[in-house]
Amino acid sequence: MAAKEEEICFKKETVSKLLSSSFKEDKTKLSGDATQLMREMLRVFAQEAALRSLKQAESEDCNQVEIEHFKKILPQLVFVSRQVERRVRVRRVQTKF
């Protein structure tokens, strides 16, 4: 497979709106640092998904990544994201005490 490297980027406004849509109160504000951190997390997540999908396609001797390859690796990504979420919760609890 030809290695074509493209930069993964998420627009600041899009990420900000996405995060703000989950706020329960209108008074809640979103800092620029929080938006930047989420953009970086999304970039890493998308990059990992692309790489794992590519490896899945290669393991099946395919020369093109298809949606089926992504579907096969999706449970791995969900598992990893839940592990990260648990670690963040543990750190929040530890910092409160």
The first five atom37 places (N, CA, C, CB, O) and aatype in JSON, in Angstrom:
{
  "aatype": [12, 0, 0, 11, 6, 6, 6, 9, 4, 13, 11, 11, 6, 16, 19, 15, 11, 10, 10, 15, 15, 15, 13, 11, 6, 3, 11, 16, 11, 10, 15, 7, 3, 0, 16, 5, 10, 12, 1, 6, 12, 10, 1, 19, 13, 0, 5, 6, 0, 0, 10, 1, 15, 10, 11, 5, 0, 6, 15, 6, 3, 4, 2, 5, 19, 6, 9, 6, 8, 13, 11, 11, 9, 10, 14, 5, 10, 19, 13, 19, 15, 1, 5, 19, 6, 1, 1, 19, 1, 19, 1, 1, 19, 5, 16, 11, 13],
  "atom_mask": [
    [1, 1, 1, 1, 1],
    [1, 1, 1, 1, 1],
    [1, 1, 1, 1, 1],
    [1, 1, 1, 1, 1],
    [1, 1, 1, 1, 1],
    [1, 1, 1, 1, 1],
    [1, 1, 1, 1, 1],
    [1, 1, 1, 1, 1],
    [1, 1, 1, 1, 1],
    [1, 1, 1, 1, 1],
    [1, 1, 1, 1, 1],
    [1, 1, 1, 1, 1],
    [1, 1, 1, 1, 1],
    [1, 1, 1, 1, 1],
    [1, 1, 1, 1, 1],
    [1, 1, 1, 1, 1],
    [1, 1, 1, 1, 1],
    [1, 1, 1, 1, 1],
    [1, 1, 1, 1, 1],
    [1, 1, 1, 1, 1],
    [1, 1, 1, 1, 1],
    [1, 1, 1, 1, 1],
    [1, 1, 1, 1, 1],
    [1, 1, 1, 1, 1],
    [1, 1, 1, 1, 1],
    [1, 1, 1, 1, 1],
    [1, 1, 1, 1, 1],
    [1, 1, 1, 1, 1],
    [1, 1, 1, 1, 1],
    [1, 1, 1, 1, 1],
    [1, 1, 1, 1, 1],
    [1, 1, 1, 0, 1],
    [1, 1, 1, 1, 1],
    [1, 1, 1, 1, 1],
    [1, 1, 1, 1, 1],
    [1, 1, 1, 1, 1],
    [1, 1, 1, 1, 1],
    [1, 1, 1, 1, 1],
    [1, 1, 1, 1, 1],
    [1, 1, 1, 1, 1],
    [1, 1, 1, 1, 1],
    [1, 1, 1, 1, 1],
    [1, 1, 1, 1, 1],
    [1, 1, 1, 1, 1],
    [1, 1, 1, 1, 1],
    [1, 1, 1, 1, 1],
    [1, 1, 1, 1, 1],
    [1, 1, 1, 1, 1],
    [1, 1, 1, 1, 1],
    [1, 1, 1, 1, 1],
    [1, 1, 1, 1, 1],
    [1, 1, 1, 1, 1],
    [1, 1, 1, 1, 1],
    [1, 1, 1, 1, 1],
    [1, 1, 1, 1, 1],
    [1, 1, 1, 1, 1],
    [1, 1, 1, 1, 1],
    [1, 1, 1, 1, 1],
    [1, 1, 1, 1, 1],
    [1, 1, 1, 1, 1],
    [1, 1, 1, 1, 1],
    [1, 1, 1, 1, 1],
    [1, 1, 1, 1, 1],
    [1, 1, 1, 1, 1],
    [1, 1, 1, 1, 1],
    [1, 1, 1, 1, 1],
    [1, 1, 1, 1, 1],
    [1, 1, 1, 1, 1],
    [1, 1, 1, 1, 1],
    [1, 1, 1, 1, 1],
    [1, 1, 1, 1, 1],
    [1, 1, 1, 1, 1],
    [1, 1, 1, 1, 1],
    [1, 1, 1, 1, 1],
    [1, 1, 1, 1, 1],
    [1, 1, 1, 1, 1],
    [1, 1, 1, 1, 1],
    [1, 1, 1, 1, 1],
    [1, 1, 1, 1, 1],
    [1, 1, 1, 1, 1],
    [1, 1, 1, 1, 1],
    [1, 1, 1, 1, 1],
    [1, 1, 1, 1, 1],
    [1, 1, 1, 1, 1],
    [1, 1, 1, 1, 1],
    [1, 1, 1, 1, 1],
    [1, 1, 1, 1, 1],
    [1, 1, 1, 1, 1],
    [1, 1, 1, 1, 1],
    [1, 1, 1, 1, 1],
    [1, 1, 1, 1, 1],
    [1, 1, 1, 1, 1],
    [1, 1, 1, 1, 1],
    [1, 1, 1, 1, 1],
    [1, 1, 1, 1, 1],
    [1, 1, 1, 1, 1],
    [1, 1, 1, 1, 1]
  ],
  "atom_positions": [
    [[0.83, -1.18, 0.0], [0.0, 0.0, 0.0], [0.88, 1.24, 0.0], [-0.95, 0.0, 1.21], [1.91, 1.29, 0.67]],
    [[0.47, 2.22, -0.73], [1.24, 3.46, -0.79], [0.99, 4.26, 0.48], [0.86, 4.29, -2.03], [-0.14, 4.43, 0.92]],
    [[2.08, 4.74, 1.06], [1.98, 5.52, 2.29], [1.77, 6.98, 1.95], [3.24, 5.34, 3.17], [2.69, 7.66, 1.5]],
    [[0.58, 7.45, 2.15], [0.25, 8.85, 1.89], [-0.12, 9.48, 3.22], [-0.91, 9.0, 0.83], [-1.17, 9.17, 3.8]],
    [[0.74, 10.36, 3.7], [0.54, 10.97, 5.0], [-0.18, 12.29, 4.84], [1.88, 11.16, 5.73], [0.3, 13.19, 4.15]],
    [[-1.33, 12.41, 5.48], [-2.07, 13.65, 5.48], [-2.31, 14.07, 6.92], [-3.41, 13.5, 4.71], [-2.5, 13.23, 7.8]],
    [[-2.29, 15.35, 7.15], [-2.5, 15.87, 8.49], [-3.97, 15.75, 8.87], [-2.04, 17.34, 8.59], [-4.86, 16.14, 8.12]],
    [[-4.21, 15.2, 10.05], [-5.56, 15.1, 10.59], [-5.8, 16.35, 11.41], [-5.76, 13.79, 11.44], [-5.01, 16.68, 12.29]],
    [[-6.89, 17.04, 11.12], [-7.15, 18.31, 11.8], [-8.66, 18.47, 12.02], [-6.58, 19.5, 10.99], [-9.46, 18.17, 11.13]],
    [[-9.02, 18.96, 13.19], [-10.41, 19.25, 13.5], [-10.53, 20.75, 13.75], [-10.9, 18.43, 14.73], [-9.72, 21.33, 14.48]],
    [[-11.54, 21.37, 13.16], [-11.72, 22.81, 13.32], [-12.08, 23.15, 14.77], [-12.83, 23.32, 12.36], [-12.86, 22.45, 15.41]],
    [[-11.48, 24.22, 15.25], [-11.71, 24.66, 16.62], [-13.2, 24.92, 16.87], [-10.89, 25.94, 16.92], [-13.73, 24.53, 17.91]],
    [[-13.86, 25.58, 15.93], [-15.28, 25.92, 16.09], [-16.15, 24.68, 16.16], [-15.74, 26.81, 14.93], [-17.1, 24.61, 16.94]],
    [[-15.82, 23.69, 15.34], [-16.6, 22.45, 15.31], [-16.49, 21.72, 16.64], [-16.13, 21.53, 14.17], [-17.49, 21.27, 17.19]],
    [[-15.26, 21.6, 17.15], [-15.04, 20.9, 18.42], [-15.69, 21.66, 19.56], [-13.52, 20.72, 18.7], [-16.29, 21.07, 20.45]],
    [[-15.59, 22.97, 19.53], [-16.2, 23.8, 20.56], [-17.72, 23.61, 20.59], [-15.86, 25.27, 20.33], [-18.3, 23.45, 21.66]],
    [[-18.35, 23.63, 19.42], [-19.8, 23.43, 19.35], [-20.19, 22.03, 19.79], [-20.31, 23.68, 17.92], [-21.2, 21.84, 20.47]],
    [[-19.39, 21.05, 19.42], [-19.66, 19.67, 19.81], [-19.62, 19.53, 21.33], [-18.65, 18.72, 19.16], [-20.51, 18.92, 21.93]],
    [[-18.6, 20.08, 21.95], [-18.49, 20.01, 23.41], [-19.59, 20.81, 24.1], [-17.13, 20.52, 23.85], [-20.19, 20.35, 25.07]],
    [[-19.85, 22.0, 23.59], [-20.86, 22.86, 24.2], [-22.26, 22.26, 24.12], [-20.86, 24.22, 23.54], [-23.11, 22.54, 24.96]],
    [[-22.5, 21.46, 23.11], [-23.83, 20.86, 22.96], [-24.16, 19.88, 24.08], [-23.93, 20.15, 21.62], [-25.33, 19.55, 24.29]],
    [[-23.14, 19.41, 24.8], [-23.4, 18.46, 25.89], [-23.54, 19.14, 27.24], [-22.29, 17.42, 25.95], [-23.81, 18.48, 28.24]],
    [[-23.36, 20.45, 27.3], [-23.5, 21.19, 28.56], [-24.96, 21.22, 28.98], [-22.94, 22.61, 28.43], [-25.85, 21.4, 28.15]],
    [[-25.19, 21.06, 30.27], [-26.56, 21.05, 30.78], [-27.04, 22.45, 31.14], [-26.66, 20.15, 31.99], [-28.24, 22.72, 31.15]],
    [[-26.1, 23.35, 31.45], [-26.45, 24.71, 31.81], [-25.88, 25.69, 30.78], [-25.93, 25.05, 33.23], [-24.78, 25.5, 30.28]],
    [[-26.64, 26.72, 30.48], [-26.19, 27.72, 29.52], [-25.02, 28.54, 30.05], [-27.34, 28.65, 29.17], [-24.27, 29.12, 29.26]],
    [[-24.85, 28.58, 31.36], [-23.78, 29.37, 31.98], [-22.4, 28.73, 31.82], [-24.07, 29.57, 33.45], [-21.38, 29.4, 31.97]],
    [[-22.37, 27.45, 31.51], [-21.11, 26.73, 31.41], [-20.27, 27.28, 30.26], [-21.35, 25.23, 31.22], [-20.76, 27.44, 29.14]],
    [[-19.01, 27.56, 30.56], [-18.09, 28.09, 29.56], [-17.04, 27.05, 29.21], [-17.41, 29.38, 30.06], [-16.76, 26.15, 30.0]],
    [[-16.48, 27.17, 28.04], [-15.46, 26.26, 27.55], [-14.18, 27.05, 27.28], [-15.93, 25.52, 26.26], [-14.18, 28.0, 26.51]],
    [[-13.1, 26.65, 27.94], [-11.85, 27.37, 27.75], [-11.18, 26.96, 26.44], [-10.9, 27.12, 28.93], [-11.45, 25.9, 25.89]],
    [[-10.31, 27.83, 25.97], [-9.56, 27.53, 24.75], [-8.64, 26.34, 24.94], [0.0, 0.0, 0.0], [-8.43, 25.56, 24.01]],
    [[-8.09, 26.19, 26.15], [-7.23, 25.04, 26.44], [-8.0, 23.73, 26.36], [-6.6, 25.18, 27.82], [-7.49, 22.73, 25.85]],
    [[-9.23, 23.73, 26.87], [-10.05, 22.51, 26.83], [-10.37, 22.13, 25.38], [-11.35, 22.71, 27.64], [-10.35, 20.96, 25.02]],
    [[-10.67, 23.14, 24.58], [-10.96, 22.88, 23.17], [-9.73, 22.33, 22.46], [-11.45, 24.17, 22.47], [-9.83, 21.39, 21.68]],
    [[-8.57, 22.93, 22.73], [-7.33, 22.48, 22.11], [-7.0, 21.05, 22.53], [-6.17, 23.42, 22.48], [-6.57, 20.24, 21.7]],
    [[-7.19, 20.74, 23.8], [-6.94, 19.39, 24.29], [-7.85, 18.38, 23.6], [-7.13, 19.32, 25.8], [-7.4, 17.3, 23.2]],
    [[-9.13, 18.72, 23.46], [-10.07, 17.81, 22.8], [-9.72, 17.65, 21.32], [-11.5, 18.32, 22.94], [-9.85, 16.55, 20.78]],
    [[-9.27, 18.71, 20.67], [-8.85, 18.6, 19.26], [-7.69, 17.62, 19.13], [-8.43, 19.99, 18.71], [-7.65, 16.8, 18.21]],
    [[-6.75, 17.7, 20.06], [-5.6, 16.79, 20.04], [-6.04, 15.35, 20.31], [-4.54, 17.23, 21.07], [-5.56, 14.42, 19.66]],
    [[-6.95, 15.17, 21.25], [-7.44, 13.82, 21.55], [-8.18, 13.23, 20.34], [-8.37, 13.85, 22.78], [-8.01, 12.05, 20.02]],
    [[-8.98, 14.03, 19.68], [-9.69, 13.57, 18.48], [-8.71, 13.24, 17.36], [-10.69, 14.62, 18.01], [-8.91, 12.26, 16.63]],
    [[-7.66, 14.05, 17.22], [-6.66, 13.79, 16.2], [-5.96, 12.45, 16.44], [-5.63, 14.93, 16.15], [-5.79, 11.66, 15.52]],
    [[-5.57, 12.21, 17.68], [-4.9, 10.95, 18.02], [-5.85, 9.77, 17.81], [-4.4, 10.99, 19.49], [-5.45, 8.73, 17.29]],
    [[-7.11, 9.93, 18.22], [-8.11, 8.87, 18.06], [-8.32, 8.55, 16.58], [-9.44, 9.29, 18.71], [-8.36, 7.37, 16.21]],
    [[-8.45, 9.57, 15.75], [-8.66, 9.35, 14.31], [-7.43, 8.71, 13.67], [-8.97, 10.68, 13.6], [-7.55, 7.84, 12.81]],
    [[-6.26, 9.15, 14.1], [-5.02, 8.58, 13.56], [-4.91, 7.11, 13.95], [-3.79, 9.37, 14.07], [-4.52, 6.27, 13.13]],
    [[-5.23, 6.8, 15.18], [-5.18, 5.41, 15.65], [-6.19, 4.55, 14.89], [-5.45, 5.34, 17.17], [-5.89, 3.41, 14.52]],
    [[-7.37, 5.08, 14.65], [-8.4, 4.35, 13.9], [-7.92, 4.07, 12.48], [-9.72, 5.14, 13.87], [-8.11, 2.97, 11.96]],
    [[-7.3, 5.05, 11.86], [-6.8, 4.87, 10.5], [-5.7, 3.82, 10.45], [-6.29, 6.2, 9.94], [-5.69, 2.97, 9.56]],
    [[-4.77, 3.89, 11.39], [-3.66, 2.92, 11.41], [-4.15, 1.5, 11.69], [-2.63, 3.33, 12.45], [-3.7, 0.55, 11.05]],
    [[-5.06, 1.38, 12.63], [-5.58, 0.03, 12.93], [-6.39, -0.53, 11.76], [-6.45, 0.07, 14.2], [-6.33, -1.72, 11.47]],
    [[-7.14, 0.33, 11.09], [-7.89, -0.11, 9.91], [-6.94, -0.54, 8.8], [-8.82, 1.01, 9.4], [-7.2, -1.53, 8.11]],
    [[-5.86, 0.19, 8.62], [-4.86, -0.17, 7.62], [-4.23, -1.52, 7.94], [-3.77, 0.91, 7.54], [-4.08, -2.35, 7.05]],
    [[-3.87, -1.74, 9.19], [-3.28, -3.03, 9.59], [-4.27, -4.17, 9.38], [-2.83, -2.98, 11.06], [-3.88, -5.26, 8.98]],
    [[-5.55, -3.91, 9.65], [-6.58, -4.92, 9.44], [-6.68, -5.26, 7.96], [-7.95, -4.44, 9.97], [-6.76, -6.44, 7.59]],
    [[-6.67, -4.25, 7.11], [-6.73, -4.48, 5.66], [-5.51, -5.27, 5.19], [-6.83, -3.15, 4.9], [-5.64, -6.19, 4.38]],
    [[-4.34, -4.9, 5.69], [-3.12, -5.61, 5.31], [-3.16, -7.06, 5.77], [-1.9, -4.92, 5.89], [-2.69, -7.95, 5.05]],
    [[-3.71, -7.32, 6.94], [-3.79, -8.7, 7.44], [-4.72, -9.56, 6.59], [-4.26, -8.71, 8.89], [-4.63, -10.79, 6.59]],
    [[-5.63, -8.9, 5.87], [-6.55, -9.6, 4.98], [-6.09, -9.54, 3.52], [-7.96, -9.01, 5.1], [-6.84, -9.87, 2.61]],
    [[-4.85, -9.12, 3.31], [-4.26, -9.01, 1.97], [-5.08, -8.13, 1.03], [-4.11, -10.38, 1.37], [-5.21, -8.43, -0.15]],
    [[-5.62, -7.04, 1.58], [-6.36, -6.07, 0.77], [-5.45, -4.89, 0.46], [-7.66, -5.6, 1.5], [-4.61, -4.52, 1.28]],
    [[-5.63, -4.31, -0.7], [-4.8, -3.17, -1.06], [-5.53, -1.84, -0.85], [-4.37, -3.29, -2.5], [-5.03, -0.78, -1.23]],
    [[-6.71, -1.91, -0.25], [-7.48, -0.71, 0.03], [-8.24, -0.91, 1.34], [-8.45, -0.38, -1.14], [-8.79, -1.98, 1.59]],
    [[-8.27, 0.12, 2.16], [-9.02, 0.06, 3.42], [-10.48, 0.33, 3.12], [-8.46, 1.08, 4.47], [-10.83, 1.33, 2.49]],
    [[-11.32, -0.56, 3.59], [-12.77, -0.42, 3.39], [-13.45, -0.21, 4.74], [-13.36, -1.69, 2.67], [-12.82, -0.38, 5.79]],
    [[-14.71, 0.16, 4.72], [-15.45, 0.4, 5.95], [-15.51, -0.87, 6.81], [-16.86, 0.9, 5.63], [-15.58, -0.79, 8.04]],
    [[-15.49, -2.03, 6.17], [-15.53, -3.29, 6.92], [-14.31, -3.44, 7.81], [-15.64, -4.47, 5.96], [-14.39, -4.0, 8.91]],
    [[-13.16, -2.96, 7.34], [-11.95, -3.02, 8.16], [-12.09, -2.13, 9.39], [-10.72, -2.58, 7.33], [-11.67, -2.5, 10.49]],
    [[-12.68, -0.97, 9.19], [-12.92, -0.07, 10.32], [-13.9, -0.69, 11.3], [-13.44, 1.28, 9.82], [-13.7, -0.61, 12.51]],
    [[-14.95, -1.3, 10.79], [-15.94, -1.92, 11.67], [-15.31, -3.02, 12.52], [-17.1, -2.5, 10.85], [-15.71, -3.23, 13.67]],
    [[-14.33, -3.72, 11.97], [-13.68, -4.8, 12.72], [-12.8, -4.29, 13.86], [-12.84, -5.64, 11.78], [-12.66, -4.96, 14.88]],
    [[-12.22, -3.11, 13.7], [-11.34, -2.59, 14.74], [-12.07, -1.66, 15.71], [-10.16, -1.86, 14.1], [-11.52, -1.28, 16.75]],
    [[-13.29, -1.29, 15.4], [-14.05, -0.35, 16.23], [-14.18, -0.8, 17.68], [-15.41, -0.16, 15.64], [-14.02, 0.03, 18.58]],
    [[-14.47, -2.07, 17.97], [-14.55, -2.49, 19.38], [-13.26, -2.23, 20.15], [-14.91, -3.96, 19.47], [-13.3, -1.92, 21.34]],
    [[-12.12, -2.35, 19.49], [-10.83, -2.07, 20.14], [-10.76, -0.59, 20.55], [-9.65, -2.42, 19.2], [-10.3, -0.27, 21.65]],
    [[-11.21, 0.29, 19.68], [-11.16, 1.72, 19.96], [-12.12, 2.09, 21.09], [-11.49, 2.51, 18.71], [-11.79, 2.93, 21.94]],
    [[-13.28, 1.48, 21.11], [-14.25, 1.75, 22.17], [-13.67, 1.28, 23.51], [-15.6, 1.04, 21.89], [-13.81, 1.97, 24.52]],
    [[-13.03, 0.13, 23.52], [-12.42, -0.4, 24.73], [-11.33, 0.53, 25.24], [-11.84, -1.8, 24.48], [-11.28, 0.84, 26.43]],
    [[-10.47, 0.99, 24.36], [-9.38, 1.88, 24.74], [-9.94, 3.2, 25.27], [-8.45, 2.14, 23.54], [-9.44, 3.72, 26.27]],
    [[-10.96, 3.76, 24.62], [-11.52, 5.03, 25.06], [-12.17, 4.89, 26.44], [-12.54, 5.56, 24.05], [-12.13, 5.83, 27.23]],
    [[-12.75, 3.75, 26.74], [-13.33, 3.53, 28.07], [-12.25, 3.42, 29.13], [-14.2, 2.26, 28.07], [-12.43, 3.87, 30.26]],
    [[-11.12, 2.82, 28.78], [-10.01, 2.74, 29.72], [-9.48, 4.14, 30.04], [-8.88, 1.85, 29.16], [-9.21, 4.46, 31.2]],
    [[-9.35, 4.97, 29.03], [-8.87, 6.34, 29.23], [-9.86, 7.11, 30.09], [-8.67, 7.05, 27.87], [-9.45, 7.85, 30.99]],
    [[-11.15, 6.94, 29.83], [-12.18, 7.63, 30.6], [-12.09, 7.24, 32.07], [-13.57, 7.31, 30.04], [-12.22, 8.1, 32.94]],
    [[-11.88, 5.95, 32.36], [-11.76, 5.5, 33.75], [-10.54, 6.13, 34.42], [-11.67, 3.98, 33.81], [-10.62, 6.54, 35.57]],
    [[-9.43, 6.2, 33.7], [-8.21, 6.79, 34.27], [-8.42, 8.26, 34.6], [-7.04, 6.64, 33.3], [-7.95, 8.75, 35.63]],
    [[-9.13, 8.96, 33.73], [-9.4, 10.38, 33.98], [-10.26, 10.52, 35.23], [-10.1, 11.02, 32.77], [-10.0, 11.4, 36.05]],
    [[-11.26, 9.68, 35.39], [-12.12, 9.74, 36.58], [-11.32, 9.46, 37.83], [-13.27, 8.74, 36.46], [-11.51, 10.15, 38.84]],
    [[-10.45, 8.48, 37.8], [-9.62, 8.15, 38.97], [-8.74, 9.33, 39.33], [-8.76, 6.89, 38.7], [-8.6, 9.66, 40.5]],
    [[-8.14, 9.96, 38.35], [-7.27, 11.11, 38.62], [-8.06, 12.28, 39.2], [-6.56, 11.55, 37.34], [-7.57, 12.99, 40.06]],
    [[-9.28, 12.47, 38.72], [-10.12, 13.55, 39.27], [-10.4, 13.3, 40.75], [-11.45, 13.66, 38.48], [-10.33, 14.22, 41.57]],
    [[-10.73, 12.07, 41.08], [-11.02, 11.71, 42.47], [-9.78, 11.89, 43.32], [-11.54, 10.25, 42.58], [-9.86, 12.4, 44.43]],
    [[-8.62, 11.48, 42.82], [-7.37, 11.59, 43.58], [-7.01, 13.05, 43.81], [-6.23, 10.88, 42.84], [-6.5, 13.38, 44.88]],
    [[-7.25, 13.91, 42.86], [-6.87, 15.32, 43.02], [-7.81, 16.05, 43.95], [-6.85, 16.01, 41.67], [-7.44, 17.1, 44.48]],
    [[-9.02, 15.54, 44.17], [-9.97, 16.18, 45.08], [-9.57, 15.98, 46.54], [-11.37, 15.63, 44.84], [-9.94, 16.77, 47.41]],
    [[-8.81, 14.93, 46.81], [-8.45, 14.63, 48.2], [-7.06, 15.02, 48.51], [-8.62, 13.19, 48.5], [-6.61, 14.83, 49.64]]
  ]
}
